[in-house]
Amino acid sequence: MLKTLDRYILRQVATPLTAALAIGLSMMLAERLVRLLDVTLGKNNSFGVVFEMLGYLVPHYLATAIPAALFLGLLLGFNRLSKNSEITAALASGVGLHRLARPAILLSVAFLGLSLAVYGWLKPISYYAYRSVLFNVKNVEIFYLAEEGVFMQSGSRTFILDKLDHATNTFERIFLFDYKGPGGSETLTATNGQLIPVPGEKRPVLRLENGHRLVINRWPTLDENAPPPVAETGAFGQIDTPLGKLDLKAFRPRGQDERELTLPELYQKLDAPPTDATPQSMRAEFHKRLVSILSMLILPFLAIPFAIGDSRSPRSYRIGVALVILIAYHEIIEQGAIAIKASGAPPLLAVWLPFVLLASFALWRFREACIHLRSGRLDAILETVYSRISPYWKSFRRRIDWEAEE
């Protein structure tokens, strides 16, 4: 059971962790929202489709946001404890740093389970669902993209509307030209009309009222001996026609891409990859997922030594160094997976070696910080580098402030 001390430390870590997770996830989803609106804006129930697709993208972005949020939460939480001399008080009372780190380690184990669920099942299944919805959006053309006074194209039809009310899907004065290739063309004009959604159908019905119709039975040719095409004209009070083109093909079944396979499926098909995958891409995806999941256990041992320090020394640069190390590690894993997929590099060298090196470095730093209770050699190096750079940095900031005042 968690002790009072454990619960207190978890509260210190939970606040920055939750804030980092919420802010990071919101920023990534907001960036994707802009691109999705560009694809779906103006189509029937476009906002519903956008939020459905964003929901499918949440596991994808969670996979990136979870380790970053946990790392920031540990850094800022233990940094606050150190800055307020609470860690010093705990050490003076006989509570070692390794004991203070216990709730952080338990938290990383819990997040490892969450990452296993995200990487193993949620992310691949939601990735397929997202691509399926995107396929349907791109393969069903609907006239809801219409604008007043602008020629628009939908399939073989070109049209222009004079006045348009998106709230009621009604319009006034339409000109519509339908090119049928060698089969001729059809031209429609009407004083008003309406787009009518049909329950159970993906295409709306275009209802035109008080209009005229011109039909040419074939497209004119340059052959002088060919008879001219026959034109038929007529007037109508009301006419209905479906709009847009509908791709009757359903999206392919899940599992043809290695990113759509769950972790057990990925392991079972390593030697028998699906249609759109290769043995190299299967191995790259499998080992990348395993390394990403297990990396959660390294984060407490990496973050805590960087978060604590002498109360008289600045800590901001230590947090910056820790974040640079985590970002560089993530990029190395990404490039290692690309190397496995592109050139068949050994997974042990491409992704597992960086994992072992970072784990060894984190455990060494943790041992230096909490077992020997003294600053590690890396801390001395960082302090020296910071003391050398700090005067130049302060001078640079003062110069910028002077220029801003002028």
N, C-alpha and C positions, 0 to 999 in steps of 0.2 A: 504494500500500500504506500501511496505517496505521503511523505511527511510534510509538515508545514513549510519547511525550507524548500522542498521540491516544488510545492505549489507556488511559493513566492517567486522562485526563479522562472517557472513556466509563465507566470503572469508578466514578468519583465520581458520575456522573449516573445510572448504571444502578441503583444501590441504592435511592435514594429513588423513582426512576421505577417500579421493579418493586413496591416496597411500596405506592405510591399506586395503581397499577393493580390490584393484588390486593385491597387494602382497599376501594377504591371499587367494584370489580366485585362483591365479596362482599356489601357493604352493599346494593347495588341488587338483587342476586338474592335476598338474605334478605328484603327488603321484599316482593318479588313472591312469594316462597315462601309467606308467610302467606296471601296472597289466593288462591293456587292451591290450598292445602290446604283452604280454605273451600269451594272449588268441587268438589274431587275426593275429599275425605276420606271414607272409608267405602266407596268404590266398589272394585270388583274391580281389583286391581293398582294401587291409587291412587298409591302411592309411585313406582311405575315410570312412571306417566303424568305425575306432577309433575316428575320429573327429566328426562323427555323434553321437556316443555314448557319447563323452565328451560334445557335445552340449545339450544332454538330461540331463546330470548331472549338468549343470550350475544352474538351479533352486534349486536343492538339496543343493549345496554348498552355494548358495546365502542365503538360510535360516539361515545358520550358520554365514556367513561372514557379513551380514548386521548389526545385533546388535553389533558385535564386532568392526566393522569399525566405526559405529556411536559413540560408547562409546569412542574409542580411539581418534576419531576426536574431540569430545567435550573436552576430557581431555587435549589433546595437544594444541588445539586451545585456550582454556581459560587459560591454563597454560602459554602460550606465552603472552597473554594479561596481566596476573598478573605479570609475570616476568619483562615485559617492563614497569610496573607501569601504564599501560593504564586503568586498572580497578580502581586504586587509583585516577587517574585524573578524571575519570567519576564520581566516588562517590563524589569527592570534588566539582564537578560542579553541583551536585544535581541529577544526574542520578543514580538511585538505581540498585542494582544487579538484582533485579527481572525484571527491564526493560531491562537490558543487556541480561537476559536469554530468553527474548521473541523470538528472532529468532531461538534459539536452540530448544525451545518448538515447534515452528512451523515446524522446520526441523524434529523433532521426529514424529509429526503428519503425515507429508508427507511420512516418512519411515514406519509408521504404515500402511498407505494405500498400499505401496509397499509390505510390509510383508503379508498383507491380500491377495493380488493377488498371491504372491508366495506360501504361505501355503494353500490358499483356492483352487487354480486352477492349477497354473503352476507346482508346485512340484508333486502333485499326477499324473497328466496326463503325465508329462515327465518321471516320475518313471516307469510308465507302458510301455511307448515307449522304454525306456532303456532296460527293461527286455525282451521286445519282440524282439529287435534286438539281444540281447545276446542269446536268445533262438535260433534264426535262425543261429547265428554264430556257436553255439555248436552242432547243429543238421545237419549241412551240412559239411561233411568232403571232403576236396579238397586236391589234391596232391601238392599244392604249398609249403608244408612244407618240401619237399624233400631236401636232402643234398647229396653231392657227396660222394660216397664210404661208405654210411651208410645204413643199412637195415631199411626200414620204413614200417609201418603198416597202412593200410587204409581199414577198414571193414575186409573182408576175404582175402584181397590181401596183400602180402609181396613183396617188390620190392627193388632193388638197382640200382643206376645209376652211370655210370663211370664219365662222364663229363656233367655238367649242366650249362646252361646260363639262369639266371632268367630274364634277360632283354628281351629275345626273346621267353622264355618258350620252348627252344629246348634242347635236350640232346643227348648223344651218348652212345651206348652199355648199354642196359637195360636187367635186369633179373627180371621177374615177375612171382610169384607163387600165384595161386588162389585156396585156399582150400574150397571145396564145401561140406565138411562133408561126410556122407555116399555116396553122389552122385559122389565122386571122386575128381579130381583136374585138373587144367589146368596150364601149364607152357609155358611162352612165352619168347623168346629172340629176340632181334633186334639190328641192328647196329646203328640206330638213330631213333629219334621220336620227337614229338612236342605235347605240351598241347594247345588245341585250345578252347578258350571261345566260348560258343554258346549264341547268343542274346536271352534273355528271359528265359534262363535256369541257374540254380544255380550250375550245375555240368559241368566241362569241358569235352571235348572229348580227349582221348588219341589216337594219330595217330602214329602207328608204321610202319617202313619201313624196308624191307630186313631182314626178320626174320624167325624163325622156331617156330612151335607150337606142343606141346605134350599134349594130352588129355587122361586121364584115366577115364573110364566110372563109376567106383566105387572104394571106398577106400578098400585096401586089409584087409582081416581078418585073424585071427589065425586058422580058421577052415581048417583042412587038406583036407576035402572032397570038399570044395568049389573050383570052378575053379578060376584060376588067373584072375585078371581084364584085360579087353581088352584095349590096348593102341593104340591110333591113332596119327600119326605124319604127319606133312606137312610143306611146306614152303609157304611164302606169300611175295608179293611185297609191299602191303600196307593194313593195317587193322585199323579200327576205333572202339573204345569202350568207353562208358561213364565211368567216374571214380567217386569214393566216394559213399557214401550212402546218400540218401535224405529222411528225415522224412516228410511224407506227411501231418502230423497233423499240423494244424495252431495253433498259440499260443492262449491261452484261451482268452475270452472276458475280457475287463477291468471291475474291480469292485469286484473281488473275494477276494481281499486283502484290508484291511482297509486303507493301505497306498496309494492305487490307487484311493480312493474316494475323490471327491471334498468336500469342507466343507458343502455345502447344502446336498449333497448325504449322507455324513457321519451323519448329523443330522437326516435325514429322516429314516435311516436304523439302528438307535441306538438299537431299540427293535427287529429288524429283520435282524441280521447280515448275510453277504454273506457266501458262502461255506467255505472259508479258514479263517474266522474270528470268534471271540467269542464276546458275549456282553461285557465282561471285556476289550478285546482289542479295541473294538469300542469306549468305554467310555474313555479309556486311550488316544487314538489317538485324539479324539475330544477335550478333556479338555487340553491336552498338546498343541495343535495348538492354542487354544484360549489364553492360558496363554502366549505363545511365542509371539503372535501378540500384546497383550496388554502390554507386558513388554517393548515395545518400548517407551511408554509414561513415564516410570520411569527413563530412562537413563539420561535425562538432569538434573533432580533433584538429581540423585546420583553422576553424574560426576562433576558438577560445584563446589560443596563444596570441593571436593578432589583436584580440579585443582588449586584453588586459595589459597593464604596464605600469610603469612608475607614474604616480599621480602628478609629478612635476614635469613630465615629458608630454608633448602633444601626441594625440592618438589618431588624428585625422589621416595622416600619411600612412599609418599602419593599416587602417581600414581600406584605403585606396590600394595599397600593395596586395592585400588579400583579395580584393575584387578583381584586380588585374590577373592574379594567379588563377582564379576560378574561370574567368573569361578565356584566358589562354588555354586552360585545360579543356574547356568545352570545344574550342575551335580545333584543338589537336585531335580530339575524338571525332569531330565531324570530318576533318581531312583524312584521318585514318580510315573511316568508313568509306569515303570516296576512293581512296587508294585500293581498298579491298575490292570494291565494285568495278573499278576501271582496269586495274592491272593484276588483280588476284594476289595482292600482298597478303602475307600471313597475318591472321587476326591477332595472334599472340604478340606480334611485333607492332602492328598498326594501332590497336586500341587497348590491349591488355597491358603492354609495357608502360604506357603513360599512366594507366590506373594504378599499377604497382608502385611506380615512382612517386605519384602524388600521395598514395597511402603511406608509403615509407616516410616521406617528408613530413606529412601531417603527424604521424605517430612520434617521430623524432622531436618535432617542435613541442608536442604535447608533453612528452617525457621531460624535456628540458624545462618546460614551464611549471609542471605540477609535481614531478618527482623530486627534482633537485632544488626546486624553489629558488631558482635564480634566473636571471635573464640569459637567454640563449646567445650563441655567437652571432646568429643572424640579426638579433636585436641590436647588438653593438654596431654591426655593419650598417644597418638602416639608420641608426642614430647618427653615425658619422656622416653618411650621405646626406641626411636631412639637414644637419648642422652646416654642411658646406653649401647646400643649395638655398637654405632659408634666407640668408642676407640678400642674395640676388632676387629671390622671389618677392621679398618685402620691398626692395627698391623698385622692382617692376610694378608692383601694385601702387606704390606711392606715385610713380610717374603717370600711371593711368588715371589716378584720382586727380592729379594736377591738370592733366589735359582735359578731363571732364569738367573741372571747375572753370577752366578758361573758355 
